[in-house]
């Protein structure tokens, strides 16, 4: 692989990692934090939706 191919793959890898991070946050971390803080399930669903919309922008 030459340097040009490596540079072209970096944005794709960054987007993949960012999307995986948002998915992890919305499916695992957010519900755990919401339960710890005492947020209701409906508010947790709204926050999860907001995270997923943010992930779709990248």
C-alpha positions as CSV (number, residue, x, y, z in Angstrom):
1,X,0.0,0.0,0.0
2,X,1.4,3.4,-0.8
3,X,1.0,6.5,1.3
4,X,-1.9,7.9,-0.9
5,X,-4.0,4.8,-0.3
6,X,-3.4,5.0,3.4
7,X,-4.5,8.6,3.5
8,X,-7.7,7.9,1.6
9,X,-8.6,5.1,4.0
10,X,-8.2,7.2,7.2
11,X,-11.4,9.3,6.8
12,X,-13.4,6.0,6.3
13,X,-11.8,4.5,9.4
14,X,-12.5,7.6,11.4
15,X,-16.2,7.6,10.3
16,X,-16.5,3.9,11.2
17,X,-15.0,4.4,14.6
18,X,-17.1,7.5,15.3
19,X,-20.3,5.6,14.3
20,X,-19.3,2.6,16.5
21,X,-18.7,5.0,19.4
22,X,-22.1,6.6,19.0
23,X,-23.8,3.1,18.8
24,X,-21.9,2.0,21.9
25,X,-22.9,5.2,23.7
26,X,-26.6,5.0,22.8
27,X,-27.1,1.3,23.4
28,X,-24.9,0.7,26.5
29,X,-23.5,3.8,28.2
30,X,-26.6,6.1,27.9
31,X,-29.1,3.6,29.5
32,X,-26.6,2.8,32.3
33,X,-26.0,6.5,33.1
34,X,-29.7,7.3,32.8
35,X,-30.6,4.5,35.3
36,X,-27.9,5.7,37.7
37,X,-29.1,9.3,37.5
38,X,-32.7,8.3,37.7
39,X,-34.0,9.4,34.3
40,X,-37.2,7.9,33.0
41,X,-37.2,5.5,30.1
42,X,-39.0,7.9,27.7
43,X,-36.2,10.5,28.3
44,X,-33.6,7.9,27.7
45,X,-35.3,7.0,24.4
46,X,-35.3,10.6,23.3
47,X,-31.6,11.0,24.2
48,X,-30.8,7.7,22.3
49,X,-32.6,9.1,19.2
50,X,-30.6,12.3,19.4
51,X,-27.4,10.4,19.6
52,X,-28.3,8.3,16.6
53,X,-29.3,11.4,14.6
54,X,-25.9,12.9,15.5
55,X,-24.2,9.7,14.3
56,X,-26.0,9.9,10.9
57,X,-24.5,13.3,10.3
58,X,-21.0,11.9,10.1
